[in-house]
Structure formats: structure tokens, C-alpha cells
Amino acid sequence: MATVVIAQKAAAIPYAPIALVAALNNPAVAKVEYKNVASLAEHGNATVALVANGTTLTSVSAILRYIVRSHKNTLYGASAASTSLIDEFIDRSQDIINSTDFKSLDVILQQLNHHLTLRSFFVGYKVSVADIALWGALKANAIFSRQLKTGKDLGVYLGRWFNHISAQAFVAVGLAELAKAAESTKTAKTADQGSFDINLVDAEMGKVVTRFPPEPSGYLHIGHAKAALLNKYFADQYKGRLIVRFDDTNPSKEKEEYEHSIKEDLLLIGIDTSVVSYTSDYFDQIYQYALTLIKEGKAYCDTTGQEQMRAERMDGIASQCRDLSVEENLRRFEEMKNATEFGLTCCLRAKISVDNLNKALRDPVIYRCNLLPHARTGNKWKMYPLYDLACPVVDSLEGVTHALRTDEYHDRNPQYQWFLDNLGLRQVHIWEYSRLSFVYTLMSKRKLTWFVDQGRVSGWDDPRFPTIRGILRRGLTMEALKTYILMQGASTNYITLEWDKLWAVNRKQIDPIAPRHTAVEGLNKVKVTVSGADAYNLKEVPRHKKNEALGNKRTAYGPTLWMDQADCKELEVNEEVTFMDWGNAFIRKIEKNAEGIVTGVEAELHLEGDFKKTKKKLTWLADGPELVQVDLMDYDYLITKKKIEEEDELKDLLTPVSEFKTQAVADGNVAELNKGDIIQFERKGYYIVDAVATGSAPARLILIPDGKVASIASKAAPVTMTEQKDAKDAKKKKEKGAPAAAAAAPAVSGKKAKAAAHAAASKPAPSWTGPGPKPEEIVELEAKIDAQGLKVRQLKTDKADADQVKEAVDELLSLKKQLPIRIEALQSLAAAASAAADSFSL
């Protein structure tokens, strides 16, 4: 259960969480407490804080997601597409909260009013968290409240919607509780942590036992982290215990190396591994239960070949061995145990069903032979139980009360129950949750092992791997991982997640504590001569302007600088620019070679200049002995397809190049960094130190994704089949000698390029023309374009940094580029479907 603490008499009341808790009306999921503002000082003086299981959230959007994902309801959308769209509007509500002037808010209101044309709610046909988030943000906005009171036209659709949401019963309940708290002078009592109720069947405080049973056949990945943390979450909430058990039933795959790594990784996420159990501890008991099944005619030894057995199970055909006598099955099972020549041809199958619609119940294999010695039992056993038998037996014997399993095991749950019932074992409750799945990412240990064995990655800790070690090496903090997983909750909604939100959570963790440094790319770096500058000297400056606790660093100043080629190409003669952390300067001369590469720049220092009036804020390094060589590493996904299907051939989807190295020079302070330190190179991004400099080898730093589109987009994956076709057509034209369309266009650079980009960003996006209603995919993409367009306009209004505006425009252009392609493809499908059947609706 989560407790939402609201600061009474705060300048901006967080109405959305109050309304959401009232809408759910389930104190087992979340409850609201009201405290004075001073009592929230421990949470950074926030106006709202959610406290649950040692995790504290102070962002309204994060709180809304956390609460709704802990409760089975339709407020968060009935499909993956609607959930994604709801997330977009939750994020947009933050823009309303941050709007402090009429001009910026008016742009947002117009966008919202336009979206509500012919709609009663923002997503779907009933109230969702999107409506609650936006309503709460608007009600808390002082400008909007003033406009509402004075009767200003807010837009016919937005005004109608706002009044409709305000009239909802749950809103009235939430506001009444708020008013009651405001009138009371008593401090709300702290919630009794012992009264948590998370709707686990038959759960009793102090008696809940969960388990995390990894197979020691590989390294833990982010999906395992979710399973482990959820099991710990439920055990802690009920003051119970979590069992860490190694499912060591397959000597062919298991290694001691994997067991050690799993223990270490679990410690990293706060799970004690000082006491663990093993399935192999129960081999004798499991063997006796297998004998019981045989003696009761509920299991038989089968000699059918693997391919034939698979075909028979698929077609619902009984095995020729299914009706063997008990005596014969016992004899065969003994031969399996002794690994005789005949015994090695057998396997033991549970006699459940031949043709059940649930194929998991079609006589599953529960014992098979393996002659490899076991790491813990040596050569004692020549046959081993499979997970389907071992798991329910050991769960029951170890006292597990609630087995948390991902929904991929849903079809096998009746099988699990069959073994408990037919062996007379203590009952165990199953709790399902959705497994964690990310785009462009493989979670299969078998497939990850293939990459390691083929030498396509550096190891299980490769930064491109979703293993715990891999993502930590990439720069993800364990705090961010735990926060993100708890935000996901125990939802059963299966969604292939984007990586953006995880890395965005991480960015919020590292930004306040990442020291700022400077690096200049080595390739074609430009020497800049600055007249008016003092001789080479060092000064103490803060490592982080907003965090004095990080101390100071030494920054070198001098008449000769190094700058990036990309920055120098954008310079214009007599233009005034700002050298970051120094001051303004005029560009007096730019030298280029025949290829257009800038070879030198002359500048004149102008420290009296106003940095607010310059468009370009440039990073630089003074030339001197302090500079250090560094390798900046960046990575792409290992595969080029968002989601791999069963029929896909992995080798056909490999990213040709997924590791990129940029040689650079950095300020001298970088030489003092240690492995694992996280910093920010100004205007380049966040980096984690992967290796310190040794001898002639430069330091190696890895770029940390920040959650923005550019940092998580696949560098190799084609966007659509249409784009692939266009690329092939262009290639054919080129081979025939026909000039490509793009080549015919004159090159544009400098201000003209920016003007063209801004013009393209302002150009109206194409619209859906049917046939049939607009698909949710298009609605979702249009919503993203609207949101990004709003962001661009806001940045322009705020006169934000030119690079920040350019990045936002680039994202907008990328989204707009996708829209016509998707519309064309889906309209073609819709037209074909409509022609085939008039009643068909896309």
C-alpha cells in the first residue's frame, strides 16, 4: 500500500493524486494523509510525496503511475496503445504545472481544446488517469483558475470537459476530504504499517513467504531484477520472508560462475543472499513423489522420440507407452535412475491429458536423464526432475505461501495445481504479473549466451546487454532501477516497453550529482586563437553550479583554445558567441581547407558582452599540459527489430555495427576520476568511467542514455517497410546513373538550415483520410507530434539555448517524418480490407 502525503496550505495543491485515490476508493492500494508544509521538508519541501516500501516519489506524474499500476482497473487504458497515450498526457500535465505566464499556458489550452473536439475524454470513452492528471494540473494552476473565475473563453470543448470532470463523484469526495483536513488543526496520524493489505489471497501478516528461484545458467537481467524486487516487496509488506532458491536441475547449463554472479547481483539490489536453498536439496523427496505418481497410475515412462512426441502432443495423440502397467513403468524408471542403455532412451511423463485445449496439460515430461555430474550432488543422480515437477513440490515443502510468476507461465498454472493436488501437497497461491520486455532487447538467456559464445559482445557485462551488470556498466544507477520497477508495479498488462522512461528516471538521479566537465572531439578539432586573453592560467570553479557539495575543479584559460569541428562549422565572421564559463567573444576570422573543413578560427574576447543575447553557447578547452586523452564510447541495440517473433531468424536481425568510439581530449580533472564515476560532458551528455587511463591507453567513458528520443533511437533499424523500399529504389536509380532526388537539392547550411528546420517543424502534419475510423496508432503518433510541437513553441517563447531548441526540433521532424509513412501504409490496409468486406472496421 502507498501513502500519499499532501502538504496543507501549499501554494499549489496536488489535486490529481487526491482525485485518483478517491476514484480508486481502495485504501489497500493507496491512502491520503494531510500534513503541514514543514513536515515535508525531508522530501525536498515538496507539496506531495508518495511513500511506499522505502521508496519516496515527489513527482505528481510518477505518483499517479505508481498508484494506478498497483490496482487492477481500466483507468490506465484497456490496451498498450491507450496506456501509452495516457502516459503522454500525464507528462503533458507537468507542462501545465510549470506554466507561470499566460502566453505559454494559452498555447497548451488551445492544444487541449483542439484534442477534445468530438471527444468526451482525452483517451477512450470514459475517465482515465489522463483526465485526472490534466484536471488536477489545471485546477492547481493559478492563471487557469483566474481565467475560469473571470469567465474567460477557455475553448468550448475544454471548458465543457473541465466542468464535467469537476462534477464527478470521486472529485467531490477528494475535495471534501481536502477541505476537512484544512479545517482540522490535528496532525494526521502515521499509518499503521502492519495493516497493509495488497489483496494477496489468504495472506496473513507475518506468514507470507515468497521465493525467487533463478536457474544458475546465466547472469541476471533486468527482467529477473523485477521478479526479485516484487517478491521482496510482497514479503516485506506482510512482514514475511523471501527465499532465494537456485533451481539447479540441469547440469548441462549450470555453472558455479553463474551462481556467484547471481548472488552478487542480488546484493546490489538489496536482497540478502547469505542464506539460499537449492532444488537439489530436495532431489530425494522429489524422486519419492515421482514414484508415488507412477504407483498411482498418474505417470509413465515413455520411449517416444523427441520429434514424434512433440508432434503427438500438438495433435492430441496418445503415446504408445501411455497405458503401460505400473510394474513396467517402475522397472523403466529404475533403468532411468541407473542410466542403463535402455533407461537413457526413456523420460517420465505425467499422465494428465492427451488432448486438453491447454497443451501444457498434455502429459508433460517431468524427468529426463543426464549423465553429466551435478555441481552439488556429483554422480549420485543420472536423471533429474524438470521445473514443472520440481517447482510446485519444492515450493510446498519450503513453506512458500505465494508463488509470484510472470504471465508467460499462465498456461502452466493448472499443471502446477495438478501436481499439488495429486501429490497431496500443501497448497500454494499463484500471483501473476507481466514480465518485463523492452524494444530491441533480447531477454532469453539462450540467445544472450549465443552472443557471448560467438564473441559478438565483450561478456555478460557488455553495455549492450540487458543484464544487471550490463546496464550498470552503461550507467544505470541501482536506485533508478529499483524506482522504475516499483513504478511498474505488479501489473498484468503486457507491454513491450520503450527504454525512455527508465533512462529518464536515471537522469533525474544522476543530474544533481554529476560533476560537469568538458571534452572536444579529436577528429579535425579546431585551434582557436583568442586575442585579449591572458596567458595560460588555472582557476578554481565549481564542479556543479547547482551543487556546491561537489566542490571545485581547476579550469584552464588561455589565448589558444580547442573546439569541436561541428561547432566551428556553424560560426560566422563578426558573430558574437559565448564561451561557456568564460564570457563572450567576436569571431573575426574563419579558415577552411578545400574540403570545407575548418582549420583555424580567430576570436576577440569581449567579456563585457551579454551572454543572454548570444545564440551560440560553445564549449572549449584551453591548450595546455592539463589536457587528457579519452575514448568516448556509444552503443546501439544488438538487433534491428523492436520485437522478435518466433519465426524470426536471429542472424538476420543483427545490427551490423553496434559499438562506436570517438577519440577526444578532455579537461585535466578527468584524470582524477575513478572507474564507475558518473559525470556530464557539457553539451555532450552523461558519461560513466568504464576504465581509467593506464600508460599510453586513454581513459574510456561510456555515454549514458538520457531518455530522450535521440539517445534511445535505434541507429540501424529501418523505420518502416516503405522506407526500406524507398532506399532500395534510390539505390537502383543510382546504379542506373539517375541522380537521386536528394542529390538534386542544393546544400543548405548555417542560418538557412535552421530556418528550413523551423519551417518544417511548423508545417501542418498530414491527416487520416480513411476509409474507416482513425487507428489508435495514428492517434498516438499525432498526440506525440502535438506534444513535441508544444515543447518547441515553449522553448522559443522562453528563448532557450539554441542547441536545446535544435534538439527539440529534430525530434519533432523525426516524428513528422514517420506520420505520412504510417498513414499511407495503414490507409492502404484499410482500403483493401474495406473492399473485401464493407462491414470491416480497421
Secondary structure, 3 states (H helix, E strand, C coil): CEEEEEECCCCCCCHHHHHHHHHHCCCCCEEEEEECHHHHHHHCCCCEEEEECCEEECCHHHHHHHHHHCCCCCCCCCCHHHHHHHHHHHHHHHHHHHCCCHHHHHHHHHHHHHHCCCCCCCCCCCCCHHHHHHHHHHHHCHHHHHHHHCCCCCCHHHHHHHHHHHCCHHHHHHHHHHHHHHHCCCCCCCCCHHHCCCCCCCCCCCCCEEEECCCCCCCCEHHHHHHHHHHHHHHHHCCCEEEEEECCCCCCCCCHHHHHHHHHHHHHCCCCCCCCEEHHHHHHHHHHHHHHHHHCCCEEEECCCHHHHHHHHHHCCCCCCCCCCHHHHHHHHHHHHHCCCCHHHCEEEECCCCCCCCHHHCCCEEEEECCCCECCCECCCCEEECHHHHHHHHHHHCCCCEEEEEHHHHHHHHHHHHHHHHCCCCCCEEEEECCCEECCCCCCHHHHHHHHHCCCCCCCCCCCCCEHHHHHHHCCCHHHHHHHHHHHCCCCCCCEECCHHHHHHHHHHHHHHCCEECEEECCCCEEEEEECCCCCEEEEEECCCCCHHHCEEEEEECCEEEECHHHHHCCCCCCEEEECCCEEEEEEEEEECCCCCEEEEEEEEECCCCHHHCCCEECCEECCCCCEEEEEEEECCCECCCCCCCCCCHHHHECCCCEEEEEEEECHHHHHCCCCCEEEECCCEEEEEEECCECCECEEEEEECCCCHHHHCCCCCCCCHHHHHHHHHHHHHHHHCCCCHHHHCCCCCHHHHHHHHHHHHHCCCCCCCCCCCCCHHHHHHHHHHHHHHHHHHHHHHCCCCHHHHHHHHHHHHHHHHHHHHHHHHHHHHHHHHHHHCCCCCC
